Amino acid sequence: MVDLNTLLTKEVDKAERPKPIPVGTYSMLIGAHKFGESSKKKTPFVEFELSFIEAGADVDREALAEVEAQKPLSERQHSATFYLTENAMFMLKEFLETVGLEIGAGRTFQDAIPETRGQRVDAYFKHGFGDKGRAYAEVDEFKPVVTD
């Protein structure tokens, strides 16, 4: 939880824009999920909380060290949102399969979604650019965890 007093007593010139994590693959742990709806179109969604476990071999270590100087990877989180519409349900299905859940005949999304908690998944992050050219990290693809 954010302490408002700590934030407000910070010196203005010390506030820095957070650097996005470097491009590459990260091992993630799936935490809680929540249901909601988008603010504009009121489209229902399910959002999964993802915690970083470690960076993959394809992540630039020098760039990662710069990012971790601001905030360690172990303290960072990301979310994965899947819209719940007829045309988008296949993406949620693919995510559940990638996580390694058994998806068989008669299995419902309602049954499968809670089983994601505590599962691992690899996520390939790329950089996107928002308003005013600000870079941010976003998941480009989820991959099954490969064990040696």
Secondary structure by P-SEA (a helix, b strand, c coil): cccaaaaaacccccccccccccbbbbbbbbcbbbbbbbccccccbbbbbbbbccccccccaaaaaaaaaacccccbbbbbbbbbccccaaaaaaaaaaacccccccccccccccccccbbbbbbbbbbbcccbbbbbbbccccccccc
